[in-house]
Amino acid sequence: RLKIARERHQVVIAEAETESQRLKIEAEREKMVREINMERHVMEQKKEAEMDQIKSEQLAKRIEAQADADAYAARKLADANALLLTPQYLALQMYKAMANNTKVFFGDKIPLMFQTLTPDLFKSEA
């Protein structure tokens, strides 16, 4: 009986050691899974940060390109207006404005006003 008790005790000890080793292995496996998941999470956050950076750079380039295009259009419009604003064109606009004026002026110096306003507007430029 003593021998059976010893063997049973050894079996219980062996089972306890086996269970202990199984728990250690399981704990080690869970630890490795957590580490892998943590690394994956960190990598995902890094990728998201990189994607956000790329999107920000693209947005900045798009805004800069639009600003350049707007500035170019404004320069071209200014150049076109500079070419449009000739003395003859300004005189034409002045006469149109005077024609649309509904006020009536009386006096003997009115014809002189038109002569003094544009004495050299229609001279040819050489």
Rosetta constraint file for C-alpha pairs under 8 A:
AtomPair CA 1 CA 5 HARMONIC 6.14 0.50
AtomPair CA 2 CA 6 HARMONIC 6.14 0.50
AtomPair CA 3 CA 7 HARMONIC 6.11 0.50
AtomPair CA 4 CA 8 HARMONIC 5.91 0.50
AtomPair CA 5 CA 9 HARMONIC 5.96 0.50
AtomPair CA 6 CA 10 HARMONIC 6.04 0.50
AtomPair CA 7 CA 11 HARMONIC 6.02 0.50
AtomPair CA 8 CA 12 HARMONIC 6.12 0.50
AtomPair CA 9 CA 13 HARMONIC 6.12 0.50
AtomPair CA 10 CA 14 HARMONIC 5.94 0.50
AtomPair CA 11 CA 15 HARMONIC 5.99 0.50
AtomPair CA 12 CA 16 HARMONIC 6.05 0.50
AtomPair CA 13 CA 17 HARMONIC 6.08 0.50
AtomPair CA 14 CA 18 HARMONIC 5.98 0.50
AtomPair CA 15 CA 19 HARMONIC 5.95 0.50
AtomPair CA 16 CA 20 HARMONIC 5.94 0.50
AtomPair CA 17 CA 21 HARMONIC 6.02 0.50
AtomPair CA 18 CA 22 HARMONIC 6.00 0.50
AtomPair CA 19 CA 23 HARMONIC 6.08 0.50
AtomPair CA 20 CA 24 HARMONIC 6.15 0.50
AtomPair CA 21 CA 25 HARMONIC 6.05 0.50
AtomPair CA 22 CA 26 HARMONIC 6.03 0.50
AtomPair CA 23 CA 27 HARMONIC 5.94 0.50
AtomPair CA 24 CA 28 HARMONIC 6.00 0.50
AtomPair CA 25 CA 29 HARMONIC 6.06 0.50
AtomPair CA 26 CA 30 HARMONIC 6.15 0.50
AtomPair CA 27 CA 31 HARMONIC 6.09 0.50
AtomPair CA 28 CA 32 HARMONIC 6.20 0.50
AtomPair CA 29 CA 33 HARMONIC 6.18 0.50
AtomPair CA 30 CA 34 HARMONIC 6.14 0.50
AtomPair CA 31 CA 35 HARMONIC 6.20 0.50
AtomPair CA 32 CA 36 HARMONIC 6.10 0.50
AtomPair CA 33 CA 37 HARMONIC 6.08 0.50
AtomPair CA 34 CA 38 HARMONIC 5.99 0.50
AtomPair CA 35 CA 39 HARMONIC 6.09 0.50
AtomPair CA 36 CA 40 HARMONIC 6.09 0.50
AtomPair CA 37 CA 41 HARMONIC 6.08 0.50
AtomPair CA 38 CA 42 HARMONIC 6.15 0.50
AtomPair CA 39 CA 43 HARMONIC 6.08 0.50
AtomPair CA 40 CA 44 HARMONIC 6.08 0.50
AtomPair CA 41 CA 45 HARMONIC 6.25 0.50
AtomPair CA 42 CA 46 HARMONIC 6.22 0.50
AtomPair CA 43 CA 47 HARMONIC 6.15 0.50
AtomPair CA 44 CA 48 HARMONIC 6.12 0.50
AtomPair CA 45 CA 49 HARMONIC 6.11 0.50
AtomPair CA 46 CA 50 HARMONIC 6.15 0.50
AtomPair CA 47 CA 51 HARMONIC 6.08 0.50
AtomPair CA 48 CA 52 HARMONIC 6.08 0.50
AtomPair CA 49 CA 53 HARMONIC 6.13 0.50
AtomPair CA 50 CA 54 HARMONIC 6.19 0.50
AtomPair CA 51 CA 55 HARMONIC 6.11 0.50
AtomPair CA 52 CA 56 HARMONIC 6.05 0.50
AtomPair CA 53 CA 57 HARMONIC 6.18 0.50
AtomPair CA 54 CA 58 HARMONIC 6.15 0.50
AtomPair CA 55 CA 59 HARMONIC 6.10 0.50
AtomPair CA 56 CA 60 HARMONIC 6.11 0.50
AtomPair CA 57 CA 61 HARMONIC 6.13 0.50
AtomPair CA 58 CA 62 HARMONIC 6.06 0.50
AtomPair CA 59 CA 63 HARMONIC 6.10 0.50
AtomPair CA 60 CA 64 HARMONIC 6.04 0.50
AtomPair CA 61 CA 65 HARMONIC 6.00 0.50
AtomPair CA 62 CA 66 HARMONIC 6.18 0.50
AtomPair CA 63 CA 67 HARMONIC 6.13 0.50
AtomPair CA 64 CA 68 HARMONIC 6.12 0.50
AtomPair CA 65 CA 69 HARMONIC 6.12 0.50
AtomPair CA 66 CA 70 HARMONIC 6.10 0.50
AtomPair CA 67 CA 71 HARMONIC 6.09 0.50
AtomPair CA 68 CA 72 HARMONIC 6.07 0.50
AtomPair CA 69 CA 73 HARMONIC 6.14 0.50
AtomPair CA 70 CA 74 HARMONIC 6.13 0.50
AtomPair CA 71 CA 75 HARMONIC 6.15 0.50
AtomPair CA 72 CA 76 HARMONIC 6.18 0.50
AtomPair CA 73 CA 77 HARMONIC 6.07 0.50
AtomPair CA 74 CA 78 HARMONIC 6.08 0.50
AtomPair CA 75 CA 79 HARMONIC 6.12 0.50
AtomPair CA 76 CA 80 HARMONIC 6.08 0.50
AtomPair CA 77 CA 81 HARMONIC 6.04 0.50
AtomPair CA 78 CA 82 HARMONIC 6.05 0.50
AtomPair CA 79 CA 83 HARMONIC 6.32 0.50
AtomPair CA 80 CA 84 HARMONIC 6.11 0.50
AtomPair CA 81 CA 85 HARMONIC 6.04 0.50
AtomPair CA 82 CA 86 HARMONIC 7.74 0.50
AtomPair CA 84 CA 89 HARMONIC 7.16 0.50
AtomPair CA 85 CA 89 HARMONIC 6.02 0.50
AtomPair CA 85 CA 90 HARMONIC 6.30 0.50
AtomPair CA 86 CA 90 HARMONIC 6.23 0.50
AtomPair CA 87 CA 91 HARMONIC 6.09 0.50
AtomPair CA 87 CA 121 HARMONIC 5.68 0.50
AtomPair CA 87 CA 122 HARMONIC 7.75 0.50
AtomPair CA 88 CA 92 HARMONIC 6.19 0.50
AtomPair CA 88 CA 121 HARMONIC 6.02 0.50
AtomPair CA 88 CA 122 HARMONIC 6.36 0.50
AtomPair CA 89 CA 93 HARMONIC 6.22 0.50
AtomPair CA 90 CA 94 HARMONIC 6.10 0.50
AtomPair CA 91 CA 95 HARMONIC 6.21 0.50
AtomPair CA 91 CA 118 HARMONIC 7.36 0.50
AtomPair CA 91 CA 121 HARMONIC 7.10 0.50
AtomPair CA 92 CA 96 HARMONIC 6.17 0.50
AtomPair CA 93 CA 97 HARMONIC 6.11 0.50
AtomPair CA 94 CA 98 HARMONIC 6.20 0.50
AtomPair CA 95 CA 99 HARMONIC 6.05 0.50
AtomPair CA 96 CA 100 HARMONIC 6.25 0.50
AtomPair CA 97 CA 101 HARMONIC 6.29 0.50
AtomPair CA 105 CA 110 HARMONIC 7.65 0.50
AtomPair CA 106 CA 110 HARMONIC 7.46 0.50
AtomPair CA 109 CA 113 HARMONIC 6.51 0.50
AtomPair CA 110 CA 114 HARMONIC 7.01 0.50
AtomPair CA 111 CA 115 HARMONIC 6.61 0.50
AtomPair CA 112 CA 116 HARMONIC 6.16 0.50
AtomPair CA 113 CA 117 HARMONIC 6.15 0.50
AtomPair CA 114 CA 118 HARMONIC 6.71 0.50
AtomPair CA 115 CA 119 HARMONIC 5.88 0.50
